[in-house]
Amino acid sequence: MNAPIWTTRGCPYRCAFCSAGLLNGKLVRKHSIKYTTRLVKHLYKKGIVYINIIDDNFTYDIKYAKSFCKAIIKLNYKNLHFGTPNGIRIQQSDSELFNLMKRAGWNDVIIAPESGSINVLKRMKKDLDPSIIPEKVKEIKKQGLKVHGFFIIGYPGETEKDLKETVKLIRRCNFNFFFLNNLQPLV
C-alpha cells in the first residue's frame, strides 16, 4: 500500500511552464521533522510501506531534506520506501543527500532538467545550467539509486538544434528512464 504526503509547500522558482508558485505561493513552508516523522509512523502502522513525497521542492532546503532522511533512518522500519514523483531540484542536492535518501528507503530519484538546450532553459526561466546534470546523475547512481529524467519537448521557440542538445544530454546522462513530455499550454 502507498500514500502521498506533503512535507513542504510553495515554490520560489520562476519556471514559465509551471503554475506551482501560483497555486501554492512562492514562500516555501515546511512541516516540522517531528510532525512528518509522526505522520510516517502513523502511515506505517496502518500498513503503508511506500510513501510518495509529492512536494514540488522537497530538496529546496537541503538541510531539511537531510534531516527528514535522518529521522526516517532512525525509525529503522523494514520495507519502508519513498519516492519523489514530482522530481527534485537537482541544484539543491549533493552526494550526502543521495546517500541519506538511499538509506531512508528511496530506490530512485527523479530529476527534471526539462531540456538540454541552454536557449530553451532560458526561455523556460528554469535557472539551470545543463552542464551540471551528468555529474549529478553520476552522484545519484554512485549511491545505488536509479535516475529518472523529466523533459519537455515542443517548447515555444525550440529548434531542431535545441532538440539535438536535449538528446545529447539524455545520452550523456544514461538515465535509467526518461520521460519526454509534449508541452501542453493550459489556459
Secondary structure by P-SEA (a helix, b strand, c coil): cbbbbbcbbbbcccccccccccccccbbbbccaaaaaaaaaaaaaacccbbbccccccccaaaaaaaaaaaaaaaccccbbbbcccccccccccaaaaaaaaaacccbbbbbcccccaaaaaaacccccccaaaaaaaaaaaacbbbbbbbbcccccccaaaaaaaaaaaaaacccbbbbbcccccc
